Amino acid sequence: MEINLENLKEELKNNANPERAKNLSWFFKTGKGEYGEGDQFLGITVPRLREISKKYQDLELKDLQKLLDSKIHEYRLSALMILRFQYGKAETKTKEKIVKFYLKNTKKINNWDLVDLSCHYILGNWLLDKDRKILYQLANSKNLWEKRIAIISTFAFIREKQFSDTLKISEILLNDRYDLIHKAVGWALREVGKKNKETEINFLDKYYKAMPRTMLRYAIEKFSDKERKFYLSKQ
């Protein structure tokens, strides 16, 4: 089969599951006024989507742009998976091009799985040895997904035991109005704790009383029962 955009779309449509698509539409909150309003699903599992996308990893950015411009969720996720594959094997100049393309399309990366399956592998990885001011611009955005990209991208730093930016961005997002940001920040703090529990505890002791309950619950999920009760009862 020839590797081109139309064949990728056809293969994705051939793997559609209407019943699963219906469930995903509910799960990803696509109703009017919800965070995923207007998103359309084919109903493809992530492992199968990754498998298909890998075959088309040599598509050009212009084709990936067409996928990202689509209302079909799996088209956008496939584009992001292909970007991950391309980034992983690219030389520095091409990696920079991919990162610029990614940043140009942040508003198309508009559901939590699209963010979580892409940003720290691409943007976070790129910023490991570079100035990270772009993450602070995203963290201060009015766009939900750009804020989530900001915090989740720091997972690349956490893996390298670099915690400073995660903590600073968590502080910026501490009083954010979106539940999806509360969960993301709590998750990031939990990951910090896995690497260095003392660092997480120092942050919690300073801010836990001001944290949204969901953020705190996510952050202390791996703590002992005694520790969890302490933080939750004192909030």
N, C-alpha and C positions, 0 to 999 in steps of 0.2 A: 504493500500500500504506500502510495506517495505521501511524504510528510508535508502536508500543507494545512492551512487553517480550515478549509471546508471539510477535509477528511477528519480532522479533530472534532469539529462540531458534530459531524455525522456519527462518529463513534460515541461521543458523549450522549447524544440523543438515543442511540441504540441501547444504551445502558440505563436509560431512564426507568424509574419505578414510581408510577403515579401515587400509589398508596403511601410510599415512603416520602414522596414530595409533599403530600398533604400534611404529614406529621411534622416534617421539617419546617414547613411554613408556619405552623403553630409554635414550634420550639424556638424558632429564631424571630418570633414576634413581628410578623409582617403585616399585621392589621393596621387600620387607619389610626394614626397618632402614635403607633409603637415605633421602637427604634429601628426596626427592619422594614418599615412600611414600603410596599412596592416590590420587595425582593421576590424573585420567582425561582422555584426549585425544580430540578429534574428528578431528584431523589437518588443520587448516586452516593455510595459510601465513600469515605475519605480514602481508605486503602485502594479501592478500585479506581478512584479519580487520580490518585498518585501514580498508579500503574499505567493508566492511559497517558497521562501528562508526560511521563518520562519518555515515552516513544516520540513525543513531539518537542523535545527540549531544544531542538535547533531552529525553531520558529523565530522569525525576526521580531524586533520590538514593535514594528508597525502592526503586525498581526496580534501581538499581545495587547496592544492598545485597543484594538477592536473588541477583544474579549473583555477587557476591563470596562469598556463603554457599555457593555451589555447589562440588561436587567437580570439576566439569568445568573444565579449565584454560582453555580458550578463552572460557568465560563470564566468568571472572575477568579475563582479559586484555582482553576487550572492554570490561568495566566501567572498567578503568583507562585504556584509550584514550579512552573517552568522557569521563572526568574530565579528561584532558589537553586535549581539544577544548574542553570547557566552561571550564576554567581559562584557556586562551589568549584567550578572548574576553570574560571576565567582568570586572566592575568589582570594586573592592577588597573590598567587603563580601561579595560572592559568592565571591571567591577565598578569603577567610578561612574561609568555610563549607566550601568544598571541601577545604581543608587540614585542618580539624578532622575532617572525614569520613574523609580519607585516614589520619590518625593513629589514628583509632578502629579502623581495619581493618588495621593493619600485620601482624597475624598471619595475615590472609587473603592477603596479598601474599607468598606462600610458595613462590616458586621464583625462580631468578635472573633469568629474562627478565622476570617480572612486576615485579621491583624495578628492573631496568636500564632498562626502557622507560617508567617512570613517575616515579620519585622525584625526579630532578633537575629534571624539567620542572615539577613541582608543588611539592613541599616545598622543594627547593633554590632554585627561583626565588622563592618566597615569602620565604625567609629572607635574600635578598640584602641587604636594608636593615633587618634585624631581629636581635634577640637570637637566638643560635644554640644555646642551652643544651639544647634538645630533642635535638639531634644527639648531644650527649655522653651524654644519658640513654639514647638508642638504642644508642650505641657500647658502653655498659657493660651492656647487656641480656644475658640468657642465651639469647635467641632469635637464631638464625643470621640470619634475614631482617631483623630490626631492626638488627643490626650492619651488614649489607650496605647497608641503606637509609641508615645514617649516613654511610658513606664515599662511596657513589655519589652521594648528594645534593650533595656538595661539588663535583661536576663543574660545577654552575651557577656556583660561585665561581671555579673555575679558569678558566672562559671569560672572567671579568672580571679575571683576573690577581690574584685574591685567594687566596693559598696557605696562609695560617696555619692555618685549620681543617682542611684536608686533612692537613697535616703533624702536627697535634696528634692527630687521630683515627687517623692511621696509627700513631702511637706507641702509642696505647691498644691497638690491634689487633695490634701487632707479634708477640705470642706467642699469638695466637688458635689454637685447635685445629682450626678448619675450613679445609679447602683452598679453599673458595669465598670465604673472607675473604682468604686469602693472595693469590688471584688478583685480587680486587677492589682491595686495597690496592696491589698492584704496578701494576695498570692506572691507578689514580689518580695514583701517583707518576710513571708514564710520561707522563700527560697534563700534569702540572706541568712535567716536563722539556721538553715541546714548547713551552711558553710561556716557560720560564726554566730552562735547563739547569743553571745555577749553583746555583739553589735546590734542585733535585733532588740534585745531586752533594753539596751540603753535608749534606743529610739522609742520603744513602747512606753518606758517609764516617763518619758518627756511628753508624749502625745496621746496616750491611750484614752485619757478622759475626754479628749476632743474628737476622737475618731468616731465615724459612723459605726454602728454595732456590727454591720456586715463586714466592714473592713477589719475590725478587730477580731471577729470570729475566724476569718480566713487567716489572719496573721498568726494566731495562736493555735491553729488546728493541730500541730504536731507537739504541742506542749503537754505536760502531764495534767491529769485531772485537777490536781491541786493548783497548778499554775493557772490553768484556764479559769477556774472558779475565782481565783484572786483577782484577775484582771476584769472579769465580767461583773463581779459583785461590787467592785470599787468604781466602775464606770458611772 
